[in-house]
Amino acid sequence: MNGNKRADIKIGQHVAIVLKQDQRSGKRTEGVVQAILTKSATHPHGIKVRLKSGAVGRVKEILE
């Protein structure tokens, strides 16, 4: 499932994000959602989240 809808993403979920510095390469970082940062219901590039590791990026795939 992609990460374009805020309603699909829950705190504690395992997701794959793309960090700002990795947007060109598309390299994904996996982790557990600590906070949902995007306020709007949807976003065309993915909902922005903070992982428990502290990494911030846009959700590209919900893994769980």
mmCIF file of the N, C-alpha and C atoms, coordinates in Angstrom:
data_MODEL
# 
_entry.id   MODEL 
# 
loop_
_atom_site.group_PDB 
_atom_site.id 
_atom_site.type_symbol 
_atom_site.label_atom_id 
_atom_site.label_alt_id 
_atom_site.label_comp_id 
_atom_site.label_asym_id 
_atom_site.label_entity_id 
_atom_site.label_seq_id 
_atom_site.pdbx_PDB_ins_code 
_atom_site.Cartn_x 
_atom_site.Cartn_y 
_atom_site.Cartn_z 
_atom_site.occupancy 
_atom_site.B_iso_or_equiv 
_atom_site.pdbx_formal_charge 
_atom_site.auth_seq_id 
_atom_site.auth_comp_id 
_atom_site.auth_asym_id 
_atom_site.auth_atom_id 
_atom_site.pdbx_PDB_model_num 
ATOM 1   N N  . MET A 1 1  ? 0.853  -1.178 0.000  1.00 0.00 ? 1  MET A N  1 
ATOM 2   C CA . MET A 1 1  ? 0.000  0.000  0.000  1.00 0.00 ? 1  MET A CA 1 
ATOM 3   C C  . MET A 1 1  ? 0.901  1.244  0.000  1.00 0.00 ? 1  MET A C  1 
ATOM 4   N N  . ASN A 1 2  ? 0.538  2.242  -0.799 1.00 0.00 ? 2  ASN A N  1 
ATOM 5   C CA . ASN A 1 2  ? 1.357  3.455  -0.830 1.00 0.00 ? 2  ASN A CA 1 
ATOM 6   C C  . ASN A 1 2  ? 1.001  4.360  0.349  1.00 0.00 ? 2  ASN A C  1 
ATOM 7   N N  . GLY A 1 3  ? 1.765  5.405  0.539  1.00 0.00 ? 3  GLY A N  1 
ATOM 8   C CA . GLY A 1 3  ? 1.592  6.261  1.709  1.00 0.00 ? 3  GLY A CA 1 
ATOM 9   C C  . GLY A 1 3  ? 1.046  7.633  1.393  1.00 0.00 ? 3  GLY A C  1 
ATOM 10  N N  . ASN A 1 4  ? 0.092  7.730  0.465  1.00 0.00 ? 4  ASN A N  1 
ATOM 11  C CA . ASN A 1 4  ? -0.448 9.032  0.065  1.00 0.00 ? 4  ASN A CA 1 
ATOM 12  C C  . ASN A 1 4  ? -1.636 9.488  0.904  1.00 0.00 ? 4  ASN A C  1 
ATOM 13  N N  . LYS A 1 5  ? -2.240 8.589  1.685  1.00 0.00 ? 5  LYS A N  1 
ATOM 14  C CA . LYS A 1 5  ? -3.403 8.953  2.500  1.00 0.00 ? 5  LYS A CA 1 
ATOM 15  C C  . LYS A 1 5  ? -3.028 8.907  3.975  1.00 0.00 ? 5  LYS A C  1 
ATOM 16  N N  . ARG A 1 6  ? -3.269 10.022 4.654  1.00 0.00 ? 6  ARG A N  1 
ATOM 17  C CA . ARG A 1 6  ? -2.934 10.123 6.080  1.00 0.00 ? 6  ARG A CA 1 
ATOM 18  C C  . ARG A 1 6  ? -3.703 9.084  6.907  1.00 0.00 ? 6  ARG A C  1 
ATOM 19  N N  . ALA A 1 7  ? -4.943 8.799  6.525  1.00 0.00 ? 7  ALA A N  1 
ATOM 20  C CA . ALA A 1 7  ? -5.785 7.864  7.277  1.00 0.00 ? 7  ALA A CA 1 
ATOM 21  C C  . ALA A 1 7  ? -5.226 6.438  7.268  1.00 0.00 ? 7  ALA A C  1 
ATOM 22  N N  . ASP A 1 8  ? -4.398 6.103  6.274  1.00 0.00 ? 8  ASP A N  1 
ATOM 23  C CA . ASP A 1 8  ? -3.833 4.751  6.168  1.00 0.00 ? 8  ASP A CA 1 
ATOM 24  C C  . ASP A 1 8  ? -2.627 4.543  7.081  1.00 0.00 ? 8  ASP A C  1 
ATOM 25  N N  . ILE A 1 9  ? -2.063 5.623  7.594  1.00 0.00 ? 9  ILE A N  1 
ATOM 26  C CA . ILE A 1 9  ? -0.818 5.547  8.366  1.00 0.00 ? 9  ILE A CA 1 
ATOM 27  C C  . ILE A 1 9  ? -1.118 5.710  9.847  1.00 0.00 ? 9  ILE A C  1 
ATOM 28  N N  . LYS A 1 10 ? -0.593 4.801  10.644 1.00 0.00 ? 10 LYS A N  1 
ATOM 29  C CA . LYS A 1 10 ? -0.813 4.818  12.094 1.00 0.00 ? 10 LYS A CA 1 
ATOM 30  C C  . LYS A 1 10 ? 0.540  4.840  12.809 1.00 0.00 ? 10 LYS A C  1 
ATOM 31  N N  . ILE A 1 11 ? 0.574  5.473  13.959 1.00 0.00 ? 11 ILE A N  1 
ATOM 32  C CA . ILE A 1 11 ? 1.786  5.471  14.783 1.00 0.00 ? 11 ILE A CA 1 
ATOM 33  C C  . ILE A 1 11 ? 2.070  4.032  15.198 1.00 0.00 ? 11 ILE A C  1 
ATOM 34  N N  . GLY A 1 12 ? 3.331  3.624  15.087 1.00 0.00 ? 12 GLY A N  1 
ATOM 35  C CA . GLY A 1 12 ? 3.730  2.263  15.425 1.00 0.00 ? 12 GLY A CA 1 
ATOM 36  C C  . GLY A 1 12 ? 3.810  1.337  14.224 1.00 0.00 ? 12 GLY A C  1 
ATOM 37  N N  . GLN A 1 13 ? 3.357  1.798  13.047 1.00 0.00 ? 13 GLN A N  1 
ATOM 38  C CA . GLN A 1 13 ? 3.420  0.967  11.837 1.00 0.00 ? 13 GLN A CA 1 
ATOM 39  C C  . GLN A 1 13 ? 4.834  0.919  11.278 1.00 0.00 ? 13 GLN A C  1 
ATOM 40  N N  . HIS A 1 14 ? 5.147  -0.178 10.605 1.00 0.00 ? 14 HIS A N  1 
ATOM 41  C CA . HIS A 1 14 ? 6.423  -0.346 9.922  1.00 0.00 ? 14 HIS A CA 1 
ATOM 42  C C  . HIS A 1 14 ? 6.253  0.154  8.496  1.00 0.00 ? 14 HIS A C  1 
ATOM 43  N N  . VAL A 1 15 ? 7.061  1.151  8.107  1.00 0.00 ? 15 VAL A N  1 
ATOM 44  C CA . VAL A 1 15 ? 6.923  1.778  6.792  1.00 0.00 ? 15 VAL A CA 1 
ATOM 45  C C  . VAL A 1 15 ? 8.285  1.941  6.122  1.00 0.00 ? 15 VAL A C  1 
ATOM 46  N N  . ALA A 1 16 ? 8.252  2.215  4.815  1.00 0.00 ? 16 ALA A N  1 
ATOM 47  C CA . ALA A 1 16 ? 9.447  2.582  4.059  1.00 0.00 ? 16 ALA A CA 1 
ATOM 48  C C  . ALA A 1 16 ? 9.278  4.029  3.626  1.00 0.00 ? 16 ALA A C  1 
ATOM 49  N N  . ILE A 1 17 ? 10.266 4.868  3.960  1.00 0.00 ? 17 ILE A N  1 
ATOM 50  C CA . ILE A 1 17 ? 10.210 6.283  3.596  1.00 0.00 ? 17 ILE A CA 1 
ATOM 51  C C  . ILE A 1 17 ? 11.381 6.636  2.686  1.00 0.00 ? 17 ILE A C  1 
ATOM 52  N N  . VAL A 1 18 ? 11.260 7.782  2.025  1.00 0.00 ? 18 VAL A N  1 
ATOM 53  C CA . VAL A 1 18 ? 12.375 8.354  1.276  1.00 0.00 ? 18 VAL A CA 1 
ATOM 54  C C  . VAL A 1 18 ? 12.751 9.653  1.981  1.00 0.00 ? 18 VAL A C  1 
ATOM 55  N N  . LEU A 1 19 ? 14.006 9.731  2.422  1.00 0.00 ? 19 LEU A N  1 
ATOM 56  C CA . LEU A 1 19 ? 14.508 10.932 3.081  1.00 0.00 ? 19 LEU A CA 1 
ATOM 57  C C  . LEU A 1 19 ? 14.691 12.041 2.053  1.00 0.00 ? 19 LEU A C  1 
ATOM 58  N N  . LYS A 1 20 ? 14.683 13.301 2.502  1.00 0.00 ? 20 LYS A N  1 
ATOM 59  C CA . LYS A 1 20 ? 14.844 14.453 1.607  1.00 0.00 ? 20 LYS A CA 1 
ATOM 60  C C  . LYS A 1 20 ? 16.106 14.310 0.751  1.00 0.00 ? 20 LYS A C  1 
ATOM 61  N N  . GLN A 1 21 ? 17.225 13.932 1.369  1.00 0.00 ? 21 GLN A N  1 
ATOM 62  C CA . GLN A 1 21 ? 18.483 13.838 0.628  1.00 0.00 ? 21 GLN A CA 1 
ATOM 63  C C  . GLN A 1 21 ? 18.516 12.640 -0.323 1.00 0.00 ? 21 GLN A C  1 
ATOM 64  N N  . ASP A 1 22 ? 17.571 11.712 -0.181 1.00 0.00 ? 22 ASP A N  1 
ATOM 65  C CA . ASP A 1 22 ? 17.522 10.524 -1.044 1.00 0.00 ? 22 ASP A CA 1 
ATOM 66  C C  . ASP A 1 22 ? 16.445 10.623 -2.122 1.00 0.00 ? 22 ASP A C  1 
ATOM 67  N N  . GLN A 1 23 ? 15.802 11.786 -2.271 1.00 0.00 ? 23 GLN A N  1 
ATOM 68  C CA . GLN A 1 23 ? 14.703 11.904 -3.230 1.00 0.00 ? 23 GLN A CA 1 
ATOM 69  C C  . GLN A 1 23 ? 15.144 11.632 -4.663 1.00 0.00 ? 23 GLN A C  1 
ATOM 70  N N  . ARG A 1 24 ? 16.337 12.071 -5.030 1.00 0.00 ? 24 ARG A N  1 
ATOM 71  C CA . ARG A 1 24 ? 16.812 11.839 -6.406 1.00 0.00 ? 24 ARG A CA 1 
ATOM 72  C C  . ARG A 1 24 ? 17.068 10.365 -6.677 1.00 0.00 ? 24 ARG A C  1 
ATOM 73  N N  . SER A 1 25 ? 17.685 9.685  -5.723 1.00 0.00 ? 25 SER A N  1 
ATOM 74  C CA . SER A 1 25 ? 18.018 8.269  -5.922 1.00 0.00 ? 25 SER A CA 1 
ATOM 75  C C  . SER A 1 25 ? 16.822 7.360  -5.636 1.00 0.00 ? 25 SER A C  1 
ATOM 76  N N  . GLY A 1 26 ? 15.896 7.815  -4.788 1.00 0.00 ? 26 GLY A N  1 
ATOM 77  C CA . GLY A 1 26 ? 14.744 6.993  -4.424 1.00 0.00 ? 26 GLY A CA 1 
ATOM 78  C C  . GLY A 1 26 ? 15.057 5.949  -3.363 1.00 0.00 ? 26 GLY A C  1 
ATOM 79  N N  . LYS A 1 27 ? 16.260 6.047  -2.747 1.00 0.00 ? 27 LYS A N  1 
ATOM 80  C CA . LYS A 1 27 ? 16.662 5.090  -1.707 1.00 0.00 ? 27 LYS A CA 1 
ATOM 81  C C  . LYS A 1 27 ? 15.671 5.140  -0.543 1.00 0.00 ? 27 LYS A C  1 
ATOM 82  N N  . ARG A 1 28 ? 15.226 3.977  -0.120 1.00 0.00 ? 28 ARG A N  1 
ATOM 83  C CA . ARG A 1 28 ? 14.229 3.889  0.953  1.00 0.00 ? 28 ARG A CA 1 
ATOM 84  C C  . ARG A 1 28 ? 14.879 3.550  2.278  1.00 0.00 ? 28 ARG A C  1 
ATOM 85  N N  . THR A 1 29 ? 14.268 4.070  3.336  1.00 0.00 ? 29 THR A N  1 
ATOM 86  C CA . THR A 1 29 ? 14.694 3.804  4.704  1.00 0.00 ? 29 THR A CA 1 
ATOM 87  C C  . THR A 1 29 ? 13.499 3.202  5.430  1.00 0.00 ? 29 THR A C  1 
ATOM 88  N N  . GLU A 1 30 ? 13.697 2.064  6.080  1.00 0.00 ? 30 GLU A N  1 
ATOM 89  C CA . GLU A 1 30 ? 12.599 1.416  6.799  1.00 0.00 ? 30 GLU A CA 1 
ATOM 90  C C  . GLU A 1 30 ? 12.653 1.775  8.276  1.00 0.00 ? 30 GLU A C  1 
ATOM 91  N N  . GLY A 1 31 ? 11.472 1.812  8.888  1.00 0.00 ? 31 GLY A N  1 
ATOM 92  C CA . GLY A 1 31 ? 11.411 2.090  10.311 1.00 0.00 ? 31 GLY A CA 1 
ATOM 93  C C  . GLY A 1 31 ? 9.980  2.099  10.817 1.00 0.00 ? 31 GLY A C  1 
ATOM 94  N N  . VAL A 1 32 ? 9.838  2.465  12.090 1.00 0.00 ? 32 VAL A N  1 
ATOM 95  C CA . VAL A 1 32 ? 8.539  2.487  12.763 1.00 0.00 ? 32 VAL A CA 1 
ATOM 96  C C  . VAL A 1 32 ? 8.123  3.945  12.959 1.00 0.00 ? 32 VAL A C  1 
ATOM 97  N N  . VAL A 1 33 ? 6.872  4.256  12.606 1.00 0.00 ? 33 VAL A N  1 
ATOM 98  C CA . VAL A 1 33 ? 6.362  5.626  12.687 1.00 0.00 ? 33 VAL A CA 1 
ATOM 99  C C  . VAL A 1 33 ? 6.254  6.075  14.145 1.00 0.00 ? 33 VAL A C  1 
ATOM 100 N N  . GLN A 1 34 ? 6.885  7.220  14.440 1.00 0.00 ? 34 GLN A N  1 
ATOM 101 C CA . GLN A 1 34 ? 6.774  7.829  15.767 1.00 0.00 ? 34 GLN A CA 1 
ATOM 102 C C  . GLN A 1 34 ? 5.761  8.969  15.737 1.00 0.00 ? 34 GLN A C  1 
ATOM 103 N N  . ALA A 1 35 ? 5.762  9.756  14.639 1.00 0.00 ? 35 ALA A N  1 
ATOM 104 C CA . ALA A 1 35 ? 4.841  10.895 14.532 1.00 0.00 ? 35 ALA A CA 1 
ATOM 105 C C  . ALA A 1 35 ? 4.487  11.129 13.072 1.00 0.00 ? 35 ALA A C  1 
ATOM 106 N N  . ILE A 1 36 ? 3.248  11.567 12.835 1.00 0.00 ? 36 ILE A N  1 
ATOM 107 C CA . ILE A 1 36 ? 2.789  11.928 11.492 1.00 0.00 ? 36 ILE A CA 1 
ATOM 108 C C  . ILE A 1 36 ? 2.878  13.446 11.399 1.00 0.00 ? 36 ILE A C  1 
ATOM 109 N N  . LEU A 1 37 ? 3.665  13.950 10.441 1.00 0.00 ? 37 LEU A N  1 
ATOM 110 C CA . LEU A 1 37 ? 3.937  15.381 10.362 1.00 0.00 ? 37 LEU A CA 1 
ATOM 111 C C  . LEU A 1 37 ? 3.040  16.120 9.370  1.00 0.00 ? 37 LEU A C  1 
ATOM 112 N N  . THR A 1 38 ? 2.543  15.442 8.341  1.00 0.00 ? 38 THR A N  1 
ATOM 113 C CA . THR A 1 38 ? 1.657  16.081 7.361  1.00 0.00 ? 38 THR A CA 1 
ATOM 114 C C  . THR A 1 38 ? 0.277  16.271 7.979  1.00 0.00 ? 38 THR A C  1 
ATOM 115 N N  . LYS A 1 39 ? -0.259 17.474 7.853  1.00 0.00 ? 39 LYS A N  1 
ATOM 116 C CA . LYS A 1 39 ? -1.575 17.777 8.429  1.00 0.00 ? 39 LYS A CA 1 
ATOM 117 C C  . LYS A 1 39 ? -2.714 17.491 7.454  1.00 0.00 ? 39 LYS A C  1 
ATOM 118 N N  . SER A 1 40 ? -2.453 17.580 6.140  1.00 0.00 ? 40 SER A N  1 
ATOM 119 C CA . SER A 1 40 ? -3.521 17.373 5.154  1.00 0.00 ? 40 SER A CA 1 
ATOM 120 C C  . SER A 1 40 ? -3.872 15.888 5.042  1.00 0.00 ? 40 SER A C  1 
ATOM 121 N N  . ALA A 1 41 ? -5.056 15.601 4.530  1.00 0.00 ? 41 ALA A N  1 
ATOM 122 C CA . ALA A 1 41 ? -5.560 14.225 4.431  1.00 0.00 ? 41 ALA A CA 1 
ATOM 123 C C  . ALA A 1 41 ? -4.783 13.397 3.421  1.00 0.00 ? 41 ALA A C  1 
ATOM 124 N N  . THR A 1 42 ? -4.302 14.041 2.352  1.00 0.00 ? 42 THR A N  1 
ATOM 125 C CA . THR A 1 42 ? -3.523 13.334 1.327  1.00 0.00 ? 42 THR A CA 1 
ATOM 126 C C  . THR A 1 42 ? -2.360 14.208 0.884  1.00 0.00 ? 42 THR A C  1 
ATOM 127 N N  . HIS A 1 43 ? -1.365 13.571 0.260  1.00 0.00 ? 43 HIS A N  1 
ATOM 128 C CA . HIS A 1 43 ? -0.247 14.302 -0.336 1.00 0.00 ? 43 HIS A CA 1 
ATOM 129 C C  . HIS A 1 43 ? 0.257  13.482 -1.514 1.00 0.00 ? 43 HIS A C  1 
ATOM 130 N N  . PRO A 1 44 ? 0.437  14.107 -2.678 1.00 0.00 ? 44 PRO A N  1 
ATOM 131 C CA . PRO A 1 44 ? 0.827  13.350 -3.878 1.00 0.00 ? 44 PRO A CA 1 
ATOM 132 C C  . PRO A 1 44 ? 2.191  12.666 -3.784 1.00 0.00 ? 44 PRO A C  1 
ATOM 133 N N  . HIS A 1 45 ? 3.096  13.188 -2.940 1.00 0.00 ? 45 HIS A N  1 
ATOM 134 C CA . HIS A 1 45 ? 4.434  12.591 -2.820 1.00 0.00 ? 45 HIS A CA 1 
ATOM 135 C C  . HIS A 1 45 ? 4.571  11.699 -1.595 1.00 0.00 ? 45 HIS A C  1 
ATOM 136 N N  . GLY A 1 46 ? 3.499  11.549 -0.833 1.00 0.00 ? 46 GLY A N  1 
ATOM 137 C CA . GLY A 1 46 ? 3.537  10.716 0.367  1.00 0.00 ? 46 GLY A CA 1 
ATOM 138 C C  . GLY A 1 46 ? 3.427  11.553 1.627  1.00 0.00 ? 46 GLY A C  1 
ATOM 139 N N  . ILE A 1 47 ? 2.854  10.972 2.653  1.00 0.00 ? 47 ILE A N  1 
ATOM 140 C CA . ILE A 1 47 ? 2.677  11.647 3.941  1.00 0.00 ? 47 ILE A CA 1 
ATOM 141 C C  . ILE A 1 47 ? 4.026  11.711 4.660  1.00 0.00 ? 47 ILE A C  1 
ATOM 142 N N  . LYS A 1 48 ? 4.370  12.875 5.188  1.00 0.00 ? 48 LYS A N  1 
ATOM 143 C CA . LYS A 1 48 ? 5.652  13.040 5.885  1.00 0.00 ? 48 LYS A CA 1 
ATOM 144 C C  . LYS A 1 48 ? 5.517  12.534 7.319  1.00 0.00 ? 48 LYS A C  1 
ATOM 145 N N  . VAL A 1 49 ? 6.473  11.701 7.732  1.00 0.00 ? 49 VAL A N  1 
ATOM 146 C CA . VAL A 1 49 ? 6.476  11.132 9.081  1.00 0.00 ? 49 VAL A CA 1 
ATOM 147 C C  . VAL A 1 49 ? 7.871  11.215 9.695  1.00 0.00 ? 49 VAL A C  1 
ATOM 148 N N  . ARG A 1 50 ? 7.908  11.082 11.028 1.00 0.00 ? 50 ARG A N  1 
ATOM 149 C CA . ARG A 1 50 ? 9.173  10.922 11.748 1.00 0.00 ? 50 ARG A CA 1 
ATOM 150 C C  . ARG A 1 50 ? 9.215  9.500  12.259 1.00 0.00 ? 50 ARG A C  1 
ATOM 151 N N  . LEU A 1 51 ? 10.320 8.808  12.006 1.00 0.00 ? 51 LEU A N  1 
ATOM 152 C CA . LEU A 1 51 ? 10.496 7.442  12.493 1.00 0.00 ? 51 LEU A CA 1 
ATOM 153 C C  . LEU A 1 51 ? 11.079 7.468  13.900 1.00 0.00 ? 51 LEU A C  1 
ATOM 154 N N  . LYS A 1 52 ? 11.008 6.334  14.595 1.00 0.00 ? 52 LYS A N  1 
ATOM 155 C CA . LYS A 1 52 ? 11.572 6.232  15.952 1.00 0.00 ? 52 LYS A CA 1 
ATOM 156 C C  . LYS A 1 52 ? 13.073 6.503  15.953 1.00 0.00 ? 52 LYS A C  1 
ATOM 157 N N  . SER A 1 53 ? 13.734 6.269  14.816 1.00 0.00 ? 53 SER A N  1 
ATOM 158 C CA . SER A 1 53 ? 15.170 6.530  14.696 1.00 0.00 ? 53 SER A CA 1 
ATOM 159 C C  . SER A 1 53 ? 15.466 8.024  14.596 1.00 0.00 ? 53 SER A C  1 
ATOM 160 N N  . GLY A 1 54 ? 14.416 8.838  14.386 1.00 0.00 ? 54 GLY A N  1 
ATOM 161 C CA . GLY A 1 54 ? 14.593 10.280 14.231 1.00 0.00 ? 54 GLY A CA 1 
ATOM 162 C C  . GLY A 1 54 ? 14.591 10.729 12.781 1.00 0.00 ? 54 GLY A C  1 
ATOM 163 N N  . ALA A 1 55 ? 14.636 9.783  11.848 1.00 0.00 ? 55 ALA A N  1 
ATOM 164 C CA . ALA A 1 55 ? 14.633 10.109 10.421 1.00 0.00 ? 55 ALA A CA 1 
ATOM 165 C C  . ALA A 1 55 ? 13.271 10.673 10.015 1.00 0.00 ? 55 ALA A C  1 
ATOM 166 N N  . VAL A 1 56 ? 13.288 11.691 9.140  1.00 0.00 ? 56 VAL A N  1 
ATOM 167 C CA . VAL A 1 56 ? 12.059 12.309 8.647  1.00 0.00 ? 56 VAL A CA 1 
ATOM 168 C C  . VAL A 1 56 ? 12.019 12.160 7.134  1.00 0.00 ? 56 VAL A C  1 
ATOM 169 N N  . GLY A 1 57 ? 10.880 11.687 6.623  1.00 0.00 ? 57 GLY A N  1 
ATOM 170 C CA . GLY A 1 57 ? 10.729 11.537 5.177  1.00 0.00 ? 57 GLY A CA 1 
ATOM 171 C C  . GLY A 1 57 ? 9.295  11.237 4.816  1.00 0.00 ? 57 GLY A C  1 
ATOM 172 N N  . ARG A 1 58 ? 9.073  11.038 3.517  1.00 0.00 ? 58 ARG A N  1 
ATOM 173 C CA . ARG A 1 58 ? 7.720  10.774 3.017  1.00 0.00 ? 58 ARG A CA 1 
ATOM 174 C C  . ARG A 1 58 ? 7.513  9.272  2.823  1.00 0.00 ? 58 ARG A C  1 
ATOM 175 N N  . VAL A 1 59 ? 6.356  8.787  3.264  1.00 0.00 ? 59 VAL A N  1 
ATOM 176 C CA . VAL A 1 59 ? 6.039  7.357  3.190  1.00 0.00 ? 59 VAL A CA 1 
ATOM 177 C C  . VAL A 1 59 ? 5.829  6.953  1.735  1.00 0.00 ? 59 VAL A C  1 
ATOM 178 N N  . LYS A 1 60 ? 6.563  5.943  1.290  1.00 0.00 ? 60 LYS A N  1 
ATOM 179 C CA . LYS A 1 60 ? 6.413  5.395  -0.054 1.00 0.00 ? 60 LYS A CA 1 
ATOM 180 C C  . LYS A 1 60 ? 5.690  4.058  -0.028 1.00 0.00 ? 60 LYS A C  1 
ATOM 181 N N  . GLU A 1 61 ? 5.781  3.354  1.107  1.00 0.00 ? 61 GLU A N  1 
ATOM 182 C CA . GLU A 1 61 ? 5.126  2.047  1.211  1.00 0.00 ? 61 GLU A CA 1 
ATOM 183 C C  . GLU A 1 61 ? 4.854  1.729  2.675  1.00 0.00 ? 61 GLU A C  1 
ATOM 184 N N  . ILE A 1 62 ? 3.672  1.182  2.929  1.00 0.00 ? 62 ILE A N  1 
ATOM 185 C CA . ILE A 1 62 ? 3.330  0.696  4.265  1.00 0.00 ? 62 ILE A CA 1 
ATOM 186 C C  . ILE A 1 62 ? 3.637  -0.796 4.267  1.00 0.00 ? 62 ILE A C  1 
ATOM 187 N N  . LEU A 1 63 ? 4.548  -1.221 5.138  1.00 0.00 ? 63 LEU A N  1 
ATOM 188 C CA . LEU A 1 63 ? 5.060  -2.594 5.103  1.00 0.00 ? 63 LEU A CA 1 
ATOM 189 C C  . LEU A 1 63 ? 4.272  -3.547 5.983  1.00 0.00 ? 63 LEU A C  1 
ATOM 190 N N  . GLU A 1 64 ? 3.450  -3.040 6.885  1.00 0.00 ? 64 GLU A N  1 
ATOM 191 C CA . GLU A 1 64 ? 2.724  -3.945 7.793  1.00 0.00 ? 64 GLU A CA 1 
ATOM 192 C C  . GLU A 1 64 ? 1.246  -3.705 7.714  1.00 0.00 ? 64 GLU A C  1 
# 
